Amino acid sequence: KSARRDGEGLLEELEVSLRNLRTEYVDLYQLHNISRREQWEQVQAPGGALEAARQALEEGKIRHLGVTSHNPRLALELVESGHFETLMIPFNYLTPEPAERLLPRCKELGVGTIAMKPFGGGALSNASTALKHVLLNPYVDVVIPGVMSVEEVEENYRVWSGDHALQPGELESIERDRAELGDSFCRACDYCQPCPQGIPISFLLRAEKQMLRRMGWSEERAQRVAEALKLGETCIKCGQCEERCPYGLKIRELLPPTMASLRVHLENRTIP
């Protein structure tokens, strides 16, 4: 995939991929993170990434062209443009919008669907439940859960090959996550970066629920939290992070109370 909006940049990155993979072509190449209208306009412009990707298709360096997006409404326009054979989109029980119109429309158009972030960037409380929820949707063709170990690969396979019906306890877990997280939680995509002040935004927004609740305190984690809080205090409220966030999070509003709570837990070594 390439996040370059210009044709020259996309072709450069494609050549790097071909060299690294030691191949003459890739089966699927994706225009990455077309989530804002100006990005869509940039790649469609003369000399843009879409023109270059079509050229690579004609030359046989790409067998199929896809697109990734974090914006279901814009993604509907992307798939209806006729340029793309696959769409990669975030989809989980806290990001359900794609199931309403987008995924069924992809099926109608013969566009393959790839569901990313089935675990909400690690925010959802039970990975197996989250994966089953996505697999239950008949309009999802492929799910790409993140993994950090062979054991997680094996667990994902067990979920995929088993019964996908959600049990009462799992449904309760989903409702708890919905009540606690809502839609204003960080998915750790880090598109908000780079911060001009060097603030580790996603780490601060996720430290309590995604790190401390699961792993607890250690001296190393305490030092990392203290350093992150110190950087967080330098925020100049420029808003660059909010302009980049594909989920529209109001980061400048979220950081202060999150940091205040995290600071109390750091001082007392308590678990949120």
VENJO-V858653 format. One record per residue. N is the residue number from 0. RES is the residue in one small letter. PHI is phi in radians with two decimals (none if undefined). OMEGA is omega in whole degrees, -180 to 180 (* if undefined). Layout:
# VENJO-V858653
n->N res->RES phi->PHI omega->OMEGA
n->N res->RES phi->PHI omega->OMEGA
This chain:
# VENJO-V858653
n->0 res->k phi->none omega->179
n->1 res->s phi->-2.44 omega->176
n->2 res->a phi->-1.70 omega->178
n->3 res->r phi->-1.26 omega->-179
n->4 res->r phi->-1.69 omega->180
n->5 res->d phi->-1.72 omega->-177
n->6 res->g phi->-1.11 omega->-179
n->7 res->e phi->-1.07 omega->-180
n->8 res->g phi->-1.14 omega->179
n->9 res->l phi->-1.09 omega->-178
n->10 res->l phi->-1.16 omega->176
n->11 res->e phi->-1.08 omega->-179
n->12 res->e phi->-1.20 omega->177
n->13 res->l phi->-1.09 omega->179
n->14 res->e phi->-1.12 omega->176
n->15 res->v phi->-1.08 omega->179
n->16 res->s phi->-1.10 omega->-180
n->17 res->l phi->-1.11 omega->178
n->18 res->r phi->-1.15 omega->-177
n->19 res->n phi->-1.15 omega->-180
n->20 res->l phi->-1.51 omega->180
n->21 res->r phi->0.95 omega->-179
n->22 res->t phi->-2.48 omega->179
n->23 res->e phi->-1.66 omega->179
n->24 res->y phi->-2.73 omega->172
n->25 res->v phi->-2.06 omega->-179
n->26 res->d phi->-1.19 omega->-179
n->27 res->l phi->-2.38 omega->175
n->28 res->y phi->-2.19 omega->-172
n->29 res->q phi->-2.09 omega->166
n->30 res->l phi->-1.33 omega->-166
n->31 res->h phi->-1.69 omega->172
n->32 res->n phi->0.98 omega->171
n->33 res->i phi->-1.55 omega->-172
n->34 res->s phi->-2.02 omega->178
n->35 res->r phi->-2.18 omega->-175
n->36 res->r phi->-1.02 omega->-179
n->37 res->e phi->-1.12 omega->176
n->38 res->q phi->-1.19 omega->178
n->39 res->w phi->-1.10 omega->179
n->40 res->e phi->-1.15 omega->180
n->41 res->q phi->-1.13 omega->-177
n->42 res->v phi->-1.25 omega->179
n->43 res->q phi->-1.48 omega->-176
n->44 res->a phi->-1.14 omega->175
n->45 res->p phi->-0.94 omega->-177
n->46 res->g phi->1.38 omega->-178
n->47 res->g phi->-1.47 omega->-175
n->48 res->a phi->-1.12 omega->-179
n->49 res->l phi->-1.15 omega->178
n->50 res->e phi->-1.05 omega->180
n->51 res->a phi->-1.17 omega->179
n->52 res->a phi->-1.15 omega->177
n->53 res->r phi->-1.11 omega->177
n->54 res->q phi->-1.09 omega->179
n->55 res->a phi->-1.12 omega->175
n->56 res->l phi->-1.10 omega->-179
n->57 res->e phi->-1.11 omega->-179
n->58 res->e phi->-1.45 omega->179
n->59 res->g phi->1.44 omega->178
n->60 res->k phi->-1.39 omega->175
n->61 res->i phi->-2.18 omega->177
n->62 res->r phi->-1.56 omega->-179
n->63 res->h phi->-2.50 omega->-178
n->64 res->l phi->-1.96 omega->178
n->65 res->g phi->-2.20 omega->180
n->66 res->v phi->-2.52 omega->175
n->67 res->t phi->-2.10 omega->-178
n->68 res->s phi->-2.72 omega->173
n->69 res->h phi->-1.93 omega->-175
n->70 res->n phi->-2.11 omega->-177
n->71 res->p phi->-1.01 omega->-179
n->72 res->r phi->-1.20 omega->177
n->73 res->l phi->-1.21 omega->180
n->74 res->a phi->-1.04 omega->177
n->75 res->l phi->-1.05 omega->177
n->76 res->e phi->-1.17 omega->-180
n->77 res->l phi->-1.06 omega->-176
n->78 res->v phi->-1.25 omega->179
n->79 res->e phi->-1.37 omega->179
n->80 res->s phi->-1.22 omega->-179
n->81 res->g phi->1.48 omega->-177
n->82 res->h phi->-1.49 omega->-167
n->83 res->f phi->-2.10 omega->180
n->84 res->e phi->-1.73 omega->177
n->85 res->t phi->-2.42 omega->175
n->86 res->l phi->-2.31 omega->172
n->87 res->m phi->-1.88 omega->-173
n->88 res->i phi->-2.53 omega->174
n->89 res->p phi->-1.13 omega->179
n->90 res->f phi->-2.69 omega->174
n->91 res->n phi->-2.82 omega->-174
n->92 res->y phi->-1.28 omega->171
n->93 res->l phi->-1.81 omega->174
n->94 res->t phi->-2.27 omega->-170
n->95 res->p phi->-1.55 omega->-172
n->96 res->e phi->-0.94 omega->-179
n->97 res->p phi->-0.99 omega->-177
n->98 res->a phi->-1.24 omega->-174
n->99 res->e phi->-1.26 omega->-178
n->100 res->r phi->-2.25 omega->-169
n->101 res->l phi->-1.14 omega->-177
n->102 res->l phi->-1.12 omega->175
n->103 res->p phi->-1.06 omega->180
n->104 res->r phi->-1.16 omega->176
n->105 res->c phi->-1.03 omega->179
n->106 res->k phi->-1.09 omega->179
n->107 res->e phi->-1.07 omega->-176
n->108 res->l phi->-1.55 omega->-177
n->109 res->g phi->1.31 omega->178
n->110 res->v phi->-1.64 omega->180
n->111 res->g phi->-1.19 omega->-177
n->112 res->t phi->-1.96 omega->179
n->113 res->i phi->-2.10 omega->-178
n->114 res->a phi->-1.58 omega->175
n->115 res->m phi->-1.79 omega->-179
n->116 res->k phi->0.93 omega->177
n->117 res->p phi->-1.14 omega->179
n->118 res->f phi->-1.73 omega->-180
n->119 res->g phi->1.09 omega->-178
n->120 res->g phi->1.17 omega->180
n->121 res->g phi->1.57 omega->-177
n->122 res->a phi->-1.42 omega->-176
n->123 res->l phi->-1.34 omega->-167
n->124 res->s phi->-1.31 omega->-178
n->125 res->n phi->-2.33 omega->-175
n->126 res->a phi->-1.11 omega->-178
n->127 res->s phi->-1.11 omega->178
n->128 res->t phi->-1.09 omega->-179
n->129 res->a phi->-1.10 omega->-179
n->130 res->l phi->-1.18 omega->178
n->131 res->k phi->-1.07 omega->-180
n->132 res->h phi->-1.03 omega->180
n->133 res->v phi->-1.22 omega->-178
n->134 res->l phi->-1.13 omega->179
n->135 res->l phi->-1.24 omega->-177
n->136 res->n phi->-1.37 omega->-175
n->137 res->p phi->-1.23 omega->-178
n->138 res->y phi->-1.67 omega->177
n->139 res->v phi->-1.63 omega->-180
n->140 res->d phi->-1.57 omega->-177
n->141 res->v phi->-2.43 omega->174
n->142 res->v phi->-2.01 omega->180
n->143 res->i phi->-2.13 omega->178
n->144 res->p phi->-1.27 omega->176
n->145 res->g phi->-1.25 omega->179
n->146 res->v phi->-2.37 omega->179
n->147 res->m phi->-2.19 omega->-179
n->148 res->s phi->-2.77 omega->176
n->149 res->v phi->-1.10 omega->-180
n->150 res->e phi->-1.07 omega->179
n->151 res->e phi->-1.21 omega->175
n->152 res->v phi->-1.06 omega->-179
n->153 res->e phi->-1.13 omega->179
n->154 res->e phi->-1.14 omega->177
n->155 res->n phi->-1.06 omega->179
n->156 res->y phi->-1.14 omega->179
n->157 res->r phi->-1.09 omega->178
n->158 res->v phi->-1.14 omega->-178
n->159 res->w phi->-1.06 omega->-175
n->160 res->s phi->-1.52 omega->-178
n->161 res->g phi->-1.76 omega->179
n->162 res->d phi->-1.39 omega->-177
n->163 res->h phi->-1.57 omega->-179
n->164 res->a phi->-1.10 omega->-179
n->165 res->l phi->-1.49 omega->-180
n->166 res->q phi->-1.49 omega->-178
n->167 res->p phi->-0.90 omega->180
n->168 res->g phi->-1.11 omega->179
n->169 res->e phi->-1.24 omega->177
n->170 res->l phi->-1.11 omega->177
n->171 res->e phi->-1.14 omega->178
n->172 res->s phi->-1.08 omega->178
n->173 res->i phi->-1.08 omega->-179
n->174 res->e phi->-1.16 omega->177
n->175 res->r phi->-1.12 omega->178
n->176 res->d phi->-1.10 omega->180
n->177 res->r phi->-1.10 omega->-179
n->178 res->a phi->-1.20 omega->-175
n->179 res->e phi->-1.43 omega->-172
n->180 res->l phi->-1.66 omega->-177
n->181 res->g phi->1.00 omega->177
n->182 res->d phi->-2.09 omega->-179
n->183 res->s phi->-1.86 omega->178
n->184 res->f phi->-2.19 omega->-177
n->185 res->c phi->-1.41 omega->180
n->186 res->r phi->-1.67 omega->177
n->187 res->a phi->1.15 omega->177
n->188 res->c phi->-1.34 omega->179
n->189 res->d phi->1.12 omega->174
n->190 res->y phi->-1.23 omega->176
n->191 res->c phi->-1.19 omega->-177
n->192 res->q phi->-1.50 omega->4
n->193 res->p phi->-1.48 omega->173
n->194 res->c phi->-1.44 omega->-179
n->195 res->p phi->-1.09 omega->179
n->196 res->q phi->-1.70 omega->180
n->197 res->g phi->1.31 omega->-178
n->198 res->i phi->-1.31 omega->177
n->199 res->p phi->-1.38 omega->-169
n->200 res->i phi->-1.04 omega->-176
n->201 res->s phi->-1.15 omega->178
n->202 res->f phi->-1.09 omega->-180
n->203 res->l phi->-1.12 omega->-177
n->204 res->l phi->-1.23 omega->-175
n->205 res->r phi->-1.97 omega->-172
n->206 res->a phi->-1.03 omega->-177
n->207 res->e phi->-1.17 omega->-170
n->208 res->k phi->-1.49 omega->-176
n->209 res->q phi->-1.71 omega->180
n->210 res->m phi->-1.95 omega->-172
n->211 res->l phi->-1.18 omega->-180
n->212 res->r phi->-1.13 omega->-176
n->213 res->r phi->-1.65 omega->-174
n->214 res->m phi->-2.11 omega->180
n->215 res->g phi->1.29 omega->-178
n->216 res->w phi->-1.57 omega->168
n->217 res->s phi->-2.51 omega->180
n->218 res->e phi->-1.07 omega->180
n->219 res->e phi->-1.12 omega->-180
n->220 res->r phi->-1.20 omega->179
n->221 res->a phi->-1.08 omega->178
n->222 res->q phi->-1.13 omega->-180
n->223 res->r phi->-1.15 omega->178
n->224 res->v phi->-1.12 omega->-179
n->225 res->a phi->-1.06 omega->179
n->226 res->e phi->-1.16 omega->180
n->227 res->a phi->-1.15 omega->179
n->228 res->l phi->-1.11 omega->179
n->229 res->k phi->-1.08 omega->177
n->230 res->l phi->-1.17 omega->-180
n->231 res->g phi->-1.04 omega->180
n->232 res->e phi->-1.19 omega->-178
n->233 res->t phi->-1.58 omega->-178
n->234 res->c phi->-0.95 omega->-179
n->235 res->i phi->-1.82 omega->176
n->236 res->k phi->1.02 omega->-177
n->237 res->c phi->-1.25 omega->177
n->238 res->g phi->1.47 omega->179
n->239 res->q phi->-1.05 omega->-179
n->240 res->c phi->-1.10 omega->-179
n->241 res->e phi->-1.21 omega->177
n->242 res->e phi->-1.14 omega->-176
n->243 res->r phi->-1.58 omega->-174
n->244 res->c phi->-1.11 omega->-178
n->245 res->p phi->-1.23 omega->-179
n->246 res->y phi->-1.76 omega->177
n->247 res->g phi->1.18 omega->-180
n->248 res->l phi->-1.17 omega->176
n->249 res->k phi->-1.52 omega->-171
n->250 res->i phi->-1.07 omega->-179
n->251 res->r phi->-1.14 omega->176
n->252 res->e phi->-1.49 omega->-176
n->253 res->l phi->-1.33 omega->-173
n->254 res->l phi->-1.12 omega->-175
n->255 res->p phi->-1.00 omega->179
n->256 res->p phi->-1.17 omega->178
n->257 res->t phi->-1.13 omega->179
n->258 res->m phi->-1.16 omega->180
n->259 res->a phi->-1.10 omega->179
n->260 res->s phi->-1.15 omega->-180
n->261 res->l phi->-1.12 omega->180
n->262 res->r phi->-1.13 omega->178
n->263 res->v phi->-1.12 omega->179
n->264 res->h phi->-1.15 omega->178
n->265 res->l phi->-1.14 omega->-178
n->266 res->e phi->-1.12 omega->-176
n->267 res->n phi->-1.80 omega->-177
n->268 res->r phi->0.96 omega->179
n->269 res->t phi->-1.67 omega->179
n->270 res->i phi->-1.78 omega->-178
n->271 res->p phi->-1.02 omega->*
